[in-house]
């Protein structure tokens, strides 16, 4: 009688790799590394960061394999993500800096894969808890290092980019490299901590401490960018709160009215942009960005449709990025505008695909946040608002933590509203779901 074949991997190992505890650990590490890339590069260089990311990809892949049959794949991967990432990969063909494009594309795919993993193995409240725990730790570490630098040692911590200005009330950078990045992370943390409080997923004293911590970091960062972003996030919060109080019928009219108000507000903001800049006390900061944007805009027509080739963060020693920095007078690692950056790198086609990806992710997240009963569903649309508005002033949404959050929000929204999920339900039941 034939002996039953032994499994290649013991069942106990498979169960552990597919367990909730292992999933949680990999998710926390992935989010932690994504938000700590500047600190990791500063301490261990690119080899250390690449090693950490490679280990996370292996762990996530093993975890995927251990629970492959439990995954509901219908609607899991939004087509908009696949098409945009695919176009970035295809741009390697015409890129004049092919090796840099291959590296930038691989870097993009790694964070997309980790984002997909997090969205798959963690539900909405668990994702909020993962992001909350990570950002709480990183903001505490940032403030601790600022106090060490500015109050105890009275010396900058140069390799982390910490200038030690906390004794003068800021601006501070924390472990994120710049005050703008710290303020953006702190704002996302603020939204996350509020959702934690409203869902009672943490104790009220911890929630109160976390909210105070994020507000303190925002104030000490003195970022002119975050003032505008905070206004939009605040208005979006009020709008979602109002929509959730309405019934299904009135909600549709209210959403249409909000769309009209949004478009009108954007038009007015553009018409009175000079006055808005003065109110935000951001003229000097804006002038730096404006000079850079002019240089980018002059190079876009050279390869209008397909772009120069995807790289993500700029290799400052390669053309055209070295020429842009030389003419703008300041060395930049990105275009300080995600939409212009995408236009430059992957052309008009890439820009259309990118805007479509963001529109679908935000639209679906917003509808879920307005219509689902649980408060946890407001986290994704508010984070998307923060990322979308920030993208006008920074390109951080294209790489690392910003890109990972976009993928997480897009995948979770797709799971909740994808037409492919409804099609699968119709096929299984024999009638519309």
VEXDREN-2710 file (C-alpha; in Angstrom, 1 decimal):
% VEXDREN-2710
k/r/px/py/pz
1/UNK/0.0/0.0/0.0
2/UNK/1.4/3.4/-1.0
3/UNK/2.6/5.6/1.8
4/UNK/0.9/9.1/1.9
5/UNK/3.3/11.8/0.7
6/UNK/4.7/14.1/3.3
7/UNK/4.1/17.8/3.0
8/UNK/7.2/19.7/2.0
9/UNK/6.5/22.2/4.8
10/UNK/5.2/21.0/8.1
11/UNK/1.6/22.1/8.8
12/UNK/2.7/23.8/12.0
13/UNK/5.1/26.1/10.0
14/UNK/2.4/26.8/7.4
15/UNK/-0.1/27.7/10.1
16/UNK/2.4/30.0/11.8
17/UNK/3.3/31.8/8.5
18/UNK/-0.4/32.3/7.8
19/UNK/-1.3/33.3/11.3
20/UNK/-2.8/36.6/12.3
21/UNK/0.2/37.3/14.5
22/UNK/2.7/36.8/11.7
23/UNK/0.7/38.9/9.3
24/UNK/0.5/41.7/11.9
25/UNK/4.3/41.6/12.5
26/UNK/5.1/41.8/8.8
27/UNK/2.6/44.6/8.3
28/UNK/4.0/46.6/11.2
29/UNK/7.6/46.1/9.9
30/UNK/6.5/47.1/6.3
31/UNK/4.8/50.3/7.4
32/UNK/7.7/51.1/9.8
33/UNK/10.4/50.7/7.1
34/UNK/8.3/52.7/4.6
35/UNK/8.1/55.6/6.9
36/UNK/11.7/55.3/8.1
37/UNK/13.5/55.2/4.8
38/UNK/15.4/58.4/5.4
39/UNK/16.6/57.3/8.8
40/UNK/17.6/53.8/7.6
41/UNK/19.5/55.3/4.7
42/UNK/21.2/57.8/7.0
43/UNK/22.3/55.0/9.4
44/UNK/23.0/52.1/7.1
45/UNK/23.0/53.6/3.6
46/UNK/21.2/52.2/0.6
47/UNK/22.5/48.6/1.1
48/UNK/20.9/48.5/4.5
49/UNK/17.5/49.8/3.2
50/UNK/17.6/47.4/0.2
51/UNK/18.4/44.5/2.6
52/UNK/15.5/45.4/4.9
53/UNK/13.1/45.7/1.9
54/UNK/14.3/42.4/0.4
55/UNK/13.7/40.6/3.7
56/UNK/10.2/42.1/4.0
57/UNK/9.3/41.0/0.4
58/UNK/10.5/37.4/1.2
59/UNK/8.5/37.3/4.4
60/UNK/5.4/38.7/2.8
61/UNK/5.7/36.3/-0.2
62/UNK/6.1/33.3/2.2
63/UNK/3.0/34.5/4.1
64/UNK/1.1/34.9/0.9
65/UNK/2.0/31.3/-0.1
66/UNK/1.0/30.0/3.3
67/UNK/-2.6/31.3/2.9
68/UNK/-3.0/31.4/-0.9
69/UNK/-6.2/29.4/-0.9
70/UNK/-7.8/31.7/1.7
71/UNK/-7.4/34.8/-0.5
72/UNK/-10.4/36.2/-2.3
73/UNK/-8.7/37.5/-5.5
74/UNK/-11.8/39.0/-7.2
75/UNK/-11.4/42.8/-7.3
76/UNK/-8.2/42.6/-5.1
77/UNK/-5.9/44.3/-7.5
78/UNK/-7.3/47.5/-9.1
79/UNK/-6.7/47.6/-12.8
80/UNK/-5.7/51.2/-12.4
81/UNK/-2.7/50.3/-10.3
82/UNK/-1.6/47.5/-12.7
83/UNK/-1.9/49.7/-15.8
84/UNK/0.0/52.7/-14.2
85/UNK/2.8/50.5/-12.8
86/UNK/2.9/48.6/-16.1
87/UNK/3.4/51.9/-18.0
88/UNK/6.2/52.9/-15.7
89/UNK/7.9/49.6/-16.4
90/UNK/7.4/49.9/-20.1
91/UNK/9.1/53.3/-20.0
92/UNK/12.4/51.5/-19.4
93/UNK/12.4/50.8/-23.2
94/UNK/12.8/54.4/-24.2
95/UNK/14.6/55.7/-21.1
96/UNK/18.0/57.3/-21.7
97/UNK/19.0/56.2/-18.2
98/UNK/17.8/52.6/-18.4
99/UNK/19.6/51.2/-15.3
100/UNK/18.2/54.0/-13.2
101/UNK/14.7/53.3/-14.6
102/UNK/15.0/49.6/-13.8
103/UNK/16.0/50.5/-10.2
104/UNK/13.2/53.0/-9.8
105/UNK/10.7/50.6/-11.2
106/UNK/11.8/47.8/-8.9
107/UNK/11.6/50.2/-5.9
108/UNK/8.1/51.1/-6.9
109/UNK/7.0/47.5/-7.3
110/UNK/8.4/46.5/-3.9
111/UNK/6.3/49.1/-2.0
112/UNK/3.3/48.3/-4.2
113/UNK/3.7/44.6/-3.3
114/UNK/4.0/45.4/0.4
115/UNK/0.9/47.7/0.2
116/UNK/-1.1/44.9/-1.5
117/UNK/0.0/42.5/1.2
118/UNK/-1.0/44.8/4.0
119/UNK/-4.4/45.5/2.4
120/UNK/-5.0/41.8/1.9
121/UNK/-4.0/40.4/5.3
122/UNK/-5.3/43.2/7.5
123/UNK/-8.9/44.5/7.7
124/UNK/-9.6/48.3/7.9
125/UNK/-9.4/48.7/11.7
126/UNK/-6.2/46.6/11.8
127/UNK/-4.6/48.8/9.2
128/UNK/-5.5/51.9/11.2
129/UNK/-3.9/50.2/14.3
130/UNK/-0.8/49.3/12.4
131/UNK/-0.3/52.8/11.0
132/UNK/-1.2/54.3/14.4
133/UNK/1.3/52.2/16.3
134/UNK/4.1/52.9/13.8
135/UNK/3.6/56.6/13.6
136/UNK/3.2/56.9/17.4
137/UNK/6.6/55.3/17.8
138/UNK/8.3/57.4/15.0
139/UNK/6.9/60.7/16.2
140/UNK/8.1/60.0/19.8
141/UNK/11.5/59.0/18.5
142/UNK/11.6/62.3/16.4
143/UNK/10.7/64.5/19.3
144/UNK/13.2/62.6/21.6
145/UNK/16.0/63.1/19.1
146/UNK/15.1/66.8/18.6
147/UNK/15.2/67.3/22.4
148/UNK/18.5/65.5/22.6
149/UNK/19.9/67.6/19.8
150/UNK/18.5/71.0/20.6
151/UNK/18.3/71.0/24.4
152/UNK/20.7/68.4/25.9
153/UNK/23.6/68.4/23.4
154/UNK/22.9/71.8/21.7
155/UNK/24.4/70.3/18.5
156/UNK/22.8/69.2/15.2
157/UNK/22.6/65.5/14.4
158/UNK/23.9/66.0/10.9
159/UNK/23.6/62.5/9.5
160/UNK/19.8/62.5/10.2
161/UNK/19.3/66.1/9.1
162/UNK/18.2/67.2/12.5
163/UNK/19.2/70.9/13.0
164/UNK/18.4/71.1/16.7
165/UNK/16.1/74.1/16.6
166/UNK/13.5/72.9/19.1
167/UNK/14.9/75.4/21.7
168/UNK/13.9/78.2/19.4
169/UNK/10.4/76.7/18.8
170/UNK/11.4/75.0/15.5
171/UNK/11.4/74.3/12.7
172/UNK/12.1/70.6/13.5
173/UNK/12.7/67.7/11.1
174/UNK/12.6/64.6/13.2
175/UNK/13.8/61.5/11.6
176/UNK/12.1/62.3/8.3
177/UNK/14.7/64.6/6.8
178/UNK/12.7/67.8/6.2
179/UNK/10.1/69.8/8.1
180/UNK/7.6/69.3/5.3
181/UNK/7.9/65.5/5.5
182/UNK/7.6/65.5/9.3
183/UNK/4.4/67.7/9.1
184/UNK/2.8/65.5/6.4
185/UNK/3.5/62.3/8.5
186/UNK/2.2/64.1/11.6
187/UNK/-1.0/65.1/9.8
188/UNK/-1.6/61.5/8.6
189/UNK/-0.9/60.4/12.2
190/UNK/-3.4/63.0/13.5
191/UNK/-6.1/61.5/11.3
192/UNK/-5.2/58.0/12.3
193/UNK/-5.2/58.8/16.0
194/UNK/-8.7/60.5/15.7
195/UNK/-10.0/57.4/14.1
196/UNK/-8.4/55.2/16.8
197/UNK/-10.2/57.4/19.4
198/UNK/-13.6/57.3/17.6
199/UNK/-13.4/53.5/17.1
200/UNK/-12.2/52.9/20.7
201/UNK/-9.4/50.8/19.4
202/UNK/-7.0/52.3/21.9
203/UNK/-7.5/53.6/25.4
204/UNK/-8.6/57.3/25.7
205/UNK/-5.4/58.4/27.6
206/UNK/-3.2/56.9/24.8
207/UNK/-5.4/58.5/22.1
208/UNK/-5.2/61.9/23.8
209/UNK/-1.4/61.6/24.2
210/UNK/-1.1/60.6/20.5
211/UNK/-3.3/63.4/19.2
212/UNK/-1.3/65.9/21.3
213/UNK/2.0/64.5/20.0
214/UNK/0.9/64.8/16.4
215/UNK/-0.4/68.4/16.9
216/UNK/2.9/69.4/18.6
217/UNK/5.0/68.0/15.7
218/UNK/2.9/69.9/13.2
219/UNK/3.3/73.2/15.1
220/UNK/7.0/72.7/15.7
221/UNK/7.6/71.8/12.0
222/UNK/6.5/75.3/10.9
223/UNK/5.7/73.9/7.4
224/UNK/3.9/76.4/5.1
225/UNK/2.7/73.4/3.1
226/UNK/0.8/71.7/5.9
227/UNK/-1.4/74.8/6.5
228/UNK/-3.2/74.4/3.2
229/UNK/-3.3/70.6/3.5
230/UNK/-4.8/70.8/7.0
231/UNK/-7.6/73.1/5.8
232/UNK/-8.6/70.6/3.1
233/UNK/-8.4/67.7/5.5
234/UNK/-10.5/69.6/8.1
235/UNK/-13.2/70.5/5.4
236/UNK/-13.2/66.9/4.2
237/UNK/-13.8/65.7/7.8
238/UNK/-16.7/68.1/8.2
239/UNK/-18.2/67.1/4.9
240/UNK/-17.9/63.3/5.7
241/UNK/-19.5/63.9/9.1
242/UNK/-22.4/65.7/7.5
243/UNK/-22.9/63.1/4.8
244/UNK/-22.9/60.2/7.3
245/UNK/-25.8/61.9/9.1
246/UNK/-28.0/62.0/6.0
247/UNK/-30.1/59.3/4.5
248/UNK/-29.3/57.7/1.1
249/UNK/-31.5/60.0/-0.9
250/UNK/-30.4/63.4/0.5
251/UNK/-26.8/62.2/0.6
252/UNK/-26.7/61.9/-3.3
253/UNK/-27.7/65.5/-3.7
254/UNK/-25.4/66.6/-0.9
255/UNK/-22.5/64.8/-2.6
256/UNK/-23.3/66.5/-6.0
257/UNK/-23.4/69.9/-4.2
258/UNK/-20.0/69.2/-2.6
259/UNK/-18.5/68.4/-5.9
260/UNK/-19.7/71.7/-7.3
261/UNK/-18.4/73.6/-4.3
262/UNK/-15.0/71.8/-4.6
263/UNK/-14.6/72.8/-8.2
264/UNK/-15.6/76.4/-7.5
265/UNK/-13.2/76.5/-4.6
266/UNK/-10.3/75.2/-6.7
267/UNK/-11.1/77.8/-9.4
268/UNK/-11.2/80.6/-6.8
269/UNK/-8.0/79.4/-5.2
270/UNK/-6.2/79.5/-8.6
271/UNK/-7.6/83.0/-9.4
272/UNK/-6.5/84.4/-6.0
273/UNK/-3.4/82.2/-5.7
274/UNK/-1.1/85.1/-4.9
275/UNK/-3.4/86.2/-2.0
276/UNK/-3.6/82.6/-0.7
277/UNK/0.2/82.3/-0.8
278/UNK/0.5/85.5/1.2
279/UNK/-2.0/84.3/3.8
280/UNK/0.0/81.1/4.3
281/UNK/3.2/83.1/4.6
282/UNK/4.7/80.8/2.0
283/UNK/6.0/83.2/-0.7
284/UNK/9.7/82.3/-0.3
285/UNK/8.9/78.6/-0.2
286/UNK/6.6/78.9/-3.2
287/UNK/9.2/80.9/-5.2
288/UNK/11.7/77.9/-4.8
289/UNK/9.0/75.6/-6.1
290/UNK/8.0/77.9/-8.9
291/UNK/11.5/78.1/-10.3
292/UNK/11.8/74.3/-10.2
293/UNK/8.4/73.8/-11.9
294/UNK/9.3/76.2/-14.7
295/UNK/12.4/74.2/-15.5
296/UNK/10.4/70.9/-15.5
297/UNK/7.8/72.4/-17.7
298/UNK/10.4/73.5/-20.3
299/UNK/11.6/69.9/-20.6
300/UNK/8.2/68.2/-20.8
301/UNK/7.5/69.0/-24.5
302/UNK/10.7/67.1/-25.5
303/UNK/8.9/63.8/-24.7
304/UNK/5.3/64.9/-24.2
305/UNK/3.4/61.6/-24.6
306/UNK/5.8/59.0/-23.2
307/UNK/8.1/61.1/-20.9
308/UNK/11.8/60.7/-20.2
309/UNK/11.5/57.4/-18.3
310/UNK/10.4/56.4/-14.9
311/UNK/12.8/56.7/-11.9
312/UNK/10.7/57.8/-8.9
313/UNK/13.1/59.8/-6.9
314/UNK/15.5/61.7/-9.1
315/UNK/19.1/60.6/-9.7
316/UNK/20.6/64.0/-9.5
317/UNK/23.7/63.2/-11.5
318/UNK/21.8/62.2/-14.6
319/UNK/20.3/64.3/-17.4
320/UNK/17.7/65.9/-17.4
321/UNK/17.5/66.0/-13.6
322/UNK/21.0/67.5/-13.2
323/UNK/20.1/70.3/-15.7
324/UNK/16.9/71.0/-13.9
325/UNK/18.7/71.4/-10.6
326/UNK/21.5/73.5/-12.2
327/UNK/19.0/75.9/-13.8
328/UNK/16.8/76.1/-10.7
329/UNK/19.8/76.8/-8.5
330/UNK/18.9/74.2/-5.8
331/UNK/19.5/70.5/-5.7
332/UNK/16.2/68.7/-5.5
333/UNK/15.5/64.9/-5.2
334/UNK/12.1/65.3/-6.9
335/UNK/9.9/67.8/-8.7
336/UNK/8.1/69.0/-5.6
337/UNK/4.8/68.3/-7.4
338/UNK/3.8/64.8/-8.0
339/UNK/1.7/65.6/-11.1
340/UNK/4.5/67.5/-12.9
341/UNK/6.9/64.8/-11.8
342/UNK/4.8/62.0/-13.4
343/UNK/4.3/64.2/-16.5
344/UNK/8.1/64.6/-16.8
345/UNK/8.9/61.0/-16.2
346/UNK/6.2/59.0/-18.0
347/UNK/4.5/61.7/-20.2
348/UNK/0.9/62.6/-20.8
349/UNK/-0.2/59.0/-21.0
350/UNK/1.4/58.3/-17.6
351/UNK/-0.2/61.4/-16.1
352/UNK/-3.7/60.4/-17.3
353/UNK/-3.2/56.9/-15.8
354/UNK/-1.9/58.3/-12.6
355/UNK/-4.8/60.8/-12.2
356/UNK/-7.2/58.0/-13.0
357/UNK/-5.7/55.8/-10.3
358/UNK/-6.0/58.5/-7.7
359/UNK/-9.5/59.4/-8.8
360/UNK/-10.7/55.9/-8.5
361/UNK/-9.0/55.3/-5.2
362/UNK/-10.3/58.5/-3.7
363/UNK/-13.8/58.2/-5.2
364/UNK/-14.3/54.7/-3.9
365/UNK/-12.8/55.5/-0.5
366/UNK/-15.0/58.6/-0.2
367/UNK/-18.2/56.6/-1.0
368/UNK/-17.3/53.9/1.5
369/UNK/-16.6/56.5/4.1
370/UNK/-19.9/58.3/3.5
371/UNK/-22.1/55.2/3.3
372/UNK/-20.6/52.6/5.6
373/UNK/-21.7/52.7/9.2
374/UNK/-18.3/52.1/10.9
375/UNK/-16.2/55.2/11.5
376/UNK/-13.1/53.3/10.5
377/UNK/-14.1/53.8/6.8
378/UNK/-13.4/57.6/7.0
379/UNK/-9.7/56.9/7.5
380/UNK/-8.9/56.1/3.9
381/UNK/-10.6/59.1/2.3
382/UNK/-9.1/61.5/4.8
383/UNK/-5.6/60.1/4.2
384/UNK/-6.2/60.3/0.5
385/UNK/-7.2/64.0/0.8
386/UNK/-4.0/64.6/2.7
387/UNK/-1.9/62.8/0.1
388/UNK/-3.7/64.4/-2.9
389/UNK/-3.3/68.0/-1.7
390/UNK/0.2/67.4/-0.5
391/UNK/1.0/66.2/-4.1
392/UNK/0.6/69.7/-5.3
393/UNK/3.7/70.7/-3.2
394/UNK/5.6/67.5/-2.8
395/UNK/6.3/64.3/-4.8
396/UNK/6.3/62.0/-1.8
397/UNK/3.1/60.2/-3.0
398/UNK/5.2/58.6/-5.8
399/UNK/7.6/56.7/-3.6
400/UNK/8.0/54.8/-0.3
401/UNK/5.4/55.5/2.4
402/UNK/3.2/57.8/0.3
403/UNK/3.0/55.3/-2.5
404/UNK/2.4/52.4/-0.1
405/UNK/-0.6/54.3/1.5
406/UNK/-2.0/55.0/-2.0
407/UNK/-1.9/51.3/-2.8
408/UNK/-3.4/50.3/0.5
409/UNK/-6.3/52.7/0.1
410/UNK/-6.8/51.7/-3.5
411/UNK/-6.9/48.0/-2.8
412/UNK/-9.2/48.3/0.2
413/UNK/-11.5/50.6/-1.7
414/UNK/-11.5/48.1/-4.7
415/UNK/-12.4/45.3/-2.4
416/UNK/-15.4/47.3/-1.1
417/UNK/-16.6/48.6/-4.5
418/UNK/-15.1/46.7/-7.4
419/UNK/-17.4/45.8/-10.3
420/UNK/-15.4/42.5/-10.5
421/UNK/-16.5/41.6/-7.0
422/UNK/-20.2/42.1/-8.0
423/UNK/-19.6/40.1/-11.2
424/UNK/-18.1/37.2/-9.2
425/UNK/-21.1/37.3/-6.8
426/UNK/-23.4/37.2/-9.7
427/UNK/-21.6/34.2/-11.2
428/UNK/-21.8/32.3/-8.0
429/UNK/-25.4/33.0/-7.2
430/UNK/-26.7/32.9/-10.8
431/UNK/-28.3/36.3/-10.3
432/UNK/-27.2/39.9/-9.6
433/UNK/-25.9/40.4/-6.0
END
